Amino acid sequence: DAGVIQSPRHEVTEMGQEVTLRCKPISGHDYLFWYRQTMMRGLELLIYFNNNVPIDDSGMPEDRFSAKMPNASFSTLKIQPSEPRDSAVYFCASSTMGGGVQPQHFGDGTRLSIL
Amino acid sequence: DAKTTQPPSMDCAEGRAANLPCNHSTISGNEYVYWYRQIHSQGPQYIIHGLKNNETNEMASLIITEDRKSSTLILPHATLRDTAVYYCIVRPTGNQFYFGTGTSLTVIP
């Protein structure tokens, strides 16, 4: 079975540019999570969706970050404008109903470098 | 969420059992214990979870003490591919995961 698919795997761009990260969750999963991982802060939850609706975006660092889920099979995380401190690995994860009990399945992440 | 405490690093000889401890002394009755691992440059991988009873699957065993204040993840026959950071997480139903710093396990040939 296909797991969570993220693209691109690597992104290098200059400060001030718009960055869009993409995620395809596992088919049939109704929860989708976006995480960010850095050496300093570890793995942090940014936002999660249930049935395509954002439920908790309290982890989104600031207004430069936005996330959408237009349908059950696709989500984007956008940073505009990007800054060097946004450099991190961004993970997407999905789970089936009962996000509290069922495990989350992670993609392999997007390694983002802002110069 | 209950706070978890794990040793920062451990070594294990290849072929031997790896026993990774986790303390969660403030765990509540409805909080599950989850274990994930993260191999370098990959996303976290789910291993196992449990509430009260010991659990076993094809990857590992989870032993939870009777008072539920601690647990141990057991990899019965560690291989070099098990070298990773292992995260112990406790959470109630319906809430999000909080990953701590985990235990960096190194399997030695």
Interface residues (C-beta under 8 A of the other chain):
Chain A: V4 F33 G42 L43 L45 Y48 D56 F91 A93 G98 G99 G100 V101 P103 Q104 H105 F106 G107 D108 G109
Chain B: Y32 Y34 S41 Q42 G43 P44 Q45 Y46 H49 R91 P92 T93 G94 N95 Q96 F97 Y98 F99 G100 T101
